[in-house]
Amino acid sequence: MNYYIKYTITLLLTFLILSCGKSGNQSEITNKYSGNEVIKNNEGLIVVSKSQFESEKMKLVNLQDHSFPTYIKTTGMIDVPPNSKAIISAYIGGYIKNSPLLIGDKVKKGQALVTIENLEFIQMQQEYLEVSEQLTYLKSEYERQKELFSEKISSKKSFLKAESDFKKASAMYNGLSKKLQMLNINPASVENGNLTSISKIYSPISGSITDVNVSTGTHVSPSDKIMEIVNTEHIHLELKVFEKDVLKLKKGQKVMFRIPESSNENYVGEIHLIGKSIDENRTVQVHAHIDHEIKHNFIVGMFVETDIVIENITSKALPENAFVEVDNKNYVLMLKSSDNDNYAFVKKELIVGKTYNDFKEIKDSSLFKSSDQFLLGAYQLISEE
């Protein structure tokens, strides 16, 4: 009996305490979010104490203007222009005498890459010297016959033969001189008697070594690839766009791309060229430039995933972490009132549209005022309701 009396007195005292609470905004906020459960007051507001708000680093945000693009998804690779890539090979084969460079080494235009040795180089220089000596005599004979013929002392036949011999020797001399120059052997040095059995190959561009296929002693022929050099100062994107999307593309459209095998970070570029033919896979080649302000160690051949922006609209939006999805419906907590101790929130269902860059478009934003504030990180409060 005493137990029931004590229980009844406790209920009456609780009722009296609650009925003597604060008025106005303070009367709305009578309970707190304990961190383990959601507390509602008599009007169904979700209440969070300011100490709890600060300790869990909660934030309030307003509706924001945010861009929501319409884009075409495609793939491609990072590449360089043809003049930024060089395949090194030999004009005349031979044995590699010296190859000091490794993959990853940086080289400058005109720097020696490999040295090739071949006895044919000496034979070519000998022929050049022989023709050079003959040319001096044949030139003198040609000029002599020309003068005699003009004075009608010599026959036309003798003049024509001297002219033919001289021009033939000149052609051989010039041809051998060009061959020696292509082998980077100085013809003037050869004429001074300095013959060599080696030829050096110099870098035609500045860049980095990306492939080396030889070592000291390797025999190479003119068709063999000795090494590859790539200059990454002018890297770009080579994209494959399906036929059905090509007419939506224009020069200057923004391209957002990422390296899925490396990170999810988005980088920016823009369309520069659009191909004019369709390949066997029904795709068109699209060339895009990368924003020159991007500082990143991209590697030629990297696979990229891209979004080509073909339209951009601006709408009111909220960050994704302001929403909680329950039964395919999106809810947020909007600030209803606050006092010195507590915040009171009301749950609102919103109609959302596109999602982009961690923001969700709000289709029914006209129902809210610009001063309305929403809670970030409302998941625990709504899910425990």
C-alpha positions in Angstrom: 0.0 0.0 0.0 2.9 2.4 1.0 4.5 1.6 -2.4 1.4 2.8 -4.4 1.2 6.0 -2.2 4.9 6.8 -2.9 4.4 6.2 -6.6 1.4 8.5 -6.8 3.2 11.3 -5.0 6.2 11.0 -7.4 4.0 11.4 -10.4 2.2 14.4 -8.9 5.6 16.1 -8.1 6.9 15.4 -11.7 3.7 16.9 -13.2 4.1 20.1 -11.0 7.7 20.5 -12.0 7.0 20.2 -15.7 4.0 22.6 -15.5 6.3 25.3 -13.9 8.8 25.3 -16.8 9.9 28.3 -18.8 7.6 30.2 -21.2 8.2 31.3 -24.9 11.0 29.6 -26.7 12.2 28.0 -23.5 8.8 26.2 -23.0 9.3 24.5 -26.3 12.6 23.0 -25.3 12.1 20.7 -22.3 14.3 17.7 -23.1 17.7 17.0 -24.6 19.4 14.6 -27.0 21.4 12.4 -24.7 23.7 11.0 -27.3 22.1 7.6 -27.0 18.5 8.4 -27.9 16.4 11.1 -29.5 14.4 13.2 -27.0 11.3 15.0 -28.2 9.3 17.7 -26.4 5.6 17.9 -26.3 5.4 19.6 -29.8 7.5 16.8 -31.4 10.6 18.8 -31.8 14.0 17.1 -31.7 16.1 18.8 -29.0 19.9 19.0 -28.8 21.7 20.7 -25.9 24.3 23.3 -26.9 27.0 21.4 -25.0 26.1 18.3 -27.0 26.0 20.4 -30.3 29.5 21.7 -29.6 31.1 18.4 -28.4 29.9 16.5 -31.5 31.0 19.5 -33.7 27.6 19.8 -35.3 27.0 22.7 -37.8 24.1 24.7 -39.1 24.0 25.7 -42.8 21.7 27.7 -45.0 20.4 26.8 -48.5 23.2 27.4 -51.0 23.4 28.1 -54.7 25.3 25.2 -56.3 26.1 24.1 -59.9 24.6 20.8 -61.1 26.0 19.8 -64.5 24.7 17.4 -67.1 27.5 15.4 -68.4 28.6 12.6 -70.7 30.6 9.8 -69.1 33.5 8.4 -71.1 37.0 7.0 -70.7 40.4 7.6 -72.3 44.1 8.0 -71.5 46.8 10.6 -70.8 49.0 11.1 -73.8 51.4 13.7 -75.4 51.5 15.2 -78.9 53.5 13.3 -81.5 56.3 15.9 -81.4 56.7 15.3 -77.6 57.5 11.6 -78.1 60.6 10.2 -79.7 61.5 6.6 -80.7 65.3 6.2 -80.9 66.7 3.9 -83.5 69.9 3.6 -85.6 70.1 4.7 -89.3 72.7 2.0 -89.8 72.9 -1.1 -87.5 75.8 -2.1 -85.3 76.8 -3.1 -81.8 76.0 -1.0 -78.7 79.3 0.2 -77.3 77.9 2.4 -74.6 74.4 2.8 -73.1 74.5 4.7 -69.8 70.9 5.7 -69.4 68.1 4.0 -67.5 64.3 4.3 -67.5 63.3 7.4 -65.7 66.5 9.4 -66.5 65.9 12.9 -67.7 67.7 14.0 -70.9 68.1 17.3 -72.7 67.8 17.9 -76.5 71.2 17.1 -78.1 72.4 14.9 -75.2 74.3 11.7 -76.2 72.2 8.6 -75.6 74.0 5.6 -77.0 77.2 4.8 -78.9 77.1 2.3 -81.8 80.2 0.7 -83.3 80.3 -0.7 -86.9 83.2 -1.3 -89.3 80.9 -0.1 -92.1 81.3 3.4 -90.7 85.1 3.3 -91.6 84.4 1.9 -95.1 81.9 4.8 -95.7 84.5 7.4 -94.6 87.1 5.8 -96.9 84.7 6.1 -99.8 84.0 9.7 -98.9 87.7 10.5 -98.9 88.3 8.8 -102.2 85.4 10.7 -103.8 86.6 13.9 -102.2 90.0 13.5 -103.8 88.6 12.5 -107.2 86.3 15.5 -107.1 89.1 18.0 -107.0 90.6 16.5 -110.2 87.3 16.1 -112.0 86.3 19.6 -111.2 89.5 20.9 -112.7 89.1 18.7 -115.8 85.5 19.9 -116.2 86.5 23.5 -116.1 89.4 22.9 -118.5 87.2 21.1 -121.0 84.5 23.7 -120.7 87.0 26.5 -121.6 88.5 24.4 -124.5 85.0 23.7 -125.8 84.0 27.3 -125.7 87.1 28.2 -127.8 86.2 25.3 -130.2 89.5 23.6 -129.4 88.1 20.5 -127.8 85.2 18.4 -129.0 81.7 18.5 -127.4 82.0 14.8 -126.6 85.1 15.4 -124.4 83.3 18.3 -122.6 80.2 16.3 -121.9 82.2 13.4 -120.5 84.1 15.7 -118.2 80.8 17.3 -117.1 79.2 14.0 -116.5 82.1 12.6 -114.4 82.2 15.8 -112.3 78.5 15.8 -111.6 78.5 12.1 -110.8 81.4 12.5 -108.3 79.6 15.6 -106.8 76.5 13.6 -106.2 78.4 10.8 -104.5 80.4 13.3 -102.4 77.2 15.1 -101.3 75.4 11.8 -100.6 78.2 10.3 -98.5 78.5 13.7 -96.7 74.8 13.5 -95.7 75.1 9.9 -94.6 78.1 10.8 -92.3 76.1 13.7 -90.9 73.2 11.4 -90.1 75.6 9.2 -88.3 76.8 12.3 -86.4 80.3 11.9 -88.0 81.8 15.2 -89.0 82.8 15.2 -92.7 85.3 18.0 -92.2 87.0 15.8 -89.5 87.1 12.9 -91.9 88.7 15.0 -94.6 91.4 15.8 -92.0 92.1 12.1 -91.7 90.2 11.4 -88.5 88.3 8.2 -89.2 86.2 6.5 -86.5 84.3 3.2 -86.1 81.7 4.6 -83.7 78.6 6.7 -84.1 76.7 8.5 -81.4 73.0 9.0 -81.3 71.7 12.2 -79.7 68.4 13.0 -78.2 66.0 14.9 -80.6 63.9 16.2 -77.7 64.1 17.0 -74.0 62.2 14.6 -71.7 62.4 11.4 -69.7 63.5 7.9 -70.8 60.4 5.7 -70.7 61.8 2.6 -72.4 65.2 1.0 -72.9 65.6 -2.1 -75.0 69.4 -2.5 -75.3 72.5 -3.1 -73.2 76.2 -2.9 -73.9 77.1 -5.4 -76.7 73.6 -5.7 -78.1 73.4 -5.8 -81.9 70.8 -3.5 -83.4 69.4 -3.1 -86.9 67.8 0.1 -88.3 64.3 -1.3 -87.6 65.0 -1.9 -83.8 63.7 0.4 -81.1 66.6 1.3 -78.9 64.7 3.5 -76.4 61.8 5.9 -76.1 61.8 9.5 -74.8 58.7 11.4 -73.7 58.3 15.0 -72.9 55.4 15.5 -70.4 55.3 19.3 -70.5 52.3 19.2 -72.9 50.3 16.2 -71.7 46.6 16.0 -72.8 43.7 13.6 -72.7 42.7 11.3 -75.6 39.1 10.3 -75.1 36.8 7.9 -76.8 33.2 9.3 -77.2 30.4 7.1 -78.5 28.7 8.1 -81.7 25.4 8.8 -80.0 26.9 11.6 -77.9 29.2 13.3 -80.4 26.7 15.9 -81.6 26.4 17.2 -78.0 30.1 18.1 -77.9 31.6 21.5 -78.5 35.1 23.0 -78.3 35.8 24.6 -74.9 33.4 22.3 -72.9 34.7 21.5 -69.4 36.1 18.0 -68.8 36.3 16.6 -65.3 38.7 13.6 -65.1 40.2 11.3 -62.5 42.7 8.5 -62.3 40.7 5.6 -60.8 43.7 3.4 -60.2 45.4 6.2 -58.3 42.8 8.4 -56.5 39.3 9.8 -56.7 40.5 13.3 -56.9 39.0 15.3 -59.8 41.0 17.3 -62.2 39.9 19.9 -64.8 40.4 20.2 -68.6 38.5 21.3 -71.7 37.8 20.0 -75.1 40.2 21.2 -77.8 39.6 19.0 -80.8 36.8 16.7 -81.9 37.6 14.0 -84.4 35.8 13.9 -87.8 35.6 10.1 -88.3 34.1 7.2 -86.5 36.3 4.1 -85.8 35.2 0.4 -85.9 34.0 0.6 -82.3 31.6 3.5 -83.2 33.5 6.0 -81.2 35.1 9.4 -82.0 38.5 10.6 -80.8 38.3 13.7 -78.7 41.4 15.7 -77.7 41.2 17.6 -74.4 43.7 20.0 -72.9 44.5 19.7 -69.1 44.4 22.9 -67.0 47.9 24.3 -67.0 47.7 25.2 -63.3 47.4 21.5 -62.3 50.6 20.3 -60.7 50.6 16.6 -60.8 53.0 13.8 -61.9 50.7 12.3 -64.5 52.3 9.4 -66.5 51.6 8.9 -70.2 49.3 6.0 -70.8 47.4 6.4 -67.5 43.7 5.3 -67.8 41.2 8.1 -67.0 37.5 8.3 -66.4 35.9 11.6 -67.5 32.7 13.6 -67.3 32.3 16.0 -70.2 30.0 18.8 -69.0 27.4 19.6 -71.8 25.1 21.8 -69.6 25.3 23.5 -66.3 22.3 24.7 -64.1 22.4 26.4 -60.7 19.9 25.4 -58.0 19.4 25.6 -54.2 21.2 22.8 -52.5 22.4 21.4 -49.2 25.4 19.2 -48.4 24.8 15.5 -48.6 25.5 14.9 -44.9 22.5 17.1 -44.0 20.2 14.4 -45.4 19.0 11.1 -44.1 17.3 8.6 -46.5 14.5 6.5 -45.0 12.3 4.3 -47.2 13.5 6.2 -50.3 12.6 9.5 -48.8 15.0 12.3 -47.9 14.8 14.0 -44.6 16.6 17.0 -42.9 16.4 18.7 -39.6 15.5 22.4 -39.8 16.2 24.7 -36.8 12.9 25.7 -35.3 14.1 27.6 -32.2 16.9 27.9 -29.8 17.7 29.4 -26.3 20.8 29.6 -24.2 20.9 25.9 -23.5 19.3 24.0 -26.4 18.5 23.8 -30.1 15.1 22.5 -31.2 14.8 21.0 -34.7 11.8 19.9 -36.8 12.1 17.0 -39.3 11.3 18.0 -42.9 11.0 15.8 -46.0 12.6 17.3 -49.1 12.3 16.5 -52.7 15.8 16.2 -54.1 17.2 16.2 -57.6 20.7 15.8 -58.9 23.7 15.0 -56.7 27.1 16.5 -57.5 30.3 17.2 -55.5 28.7 16.2 -52.2 25.7 18.4 -52.7 22.0 17.5 -53.3 19.7 19.7 -55.4 16.5 20.7 -53.6 13.5 20.7 -55.9 11.0 22.3 -53.4 13.4 25.0 -52.2 10.7 27.7 -52.7 9.0 26.4 -49.6 11.9 27.7 -47.5 13.3 31.1 -46.6 16.9 32.1 -47.2 17.3 32.4 -43.4 16.3 28.9 -42.6 19.1 26.8 -41.1 19.6 23.0 -41.4 21.7 20.6 -39.3 24.7 18.8 -40.7 25.1 15.3 -39.5 21.5 14.6 -38.7 21.7 10.9 -39.4 21.9 9.7 -35.8 19.1 12.0 -34.6 16.7 10.9 -37.3 17.7 7.2 -37.4 17.2 6.8 -33.7 13.8 8.7 -33.7 
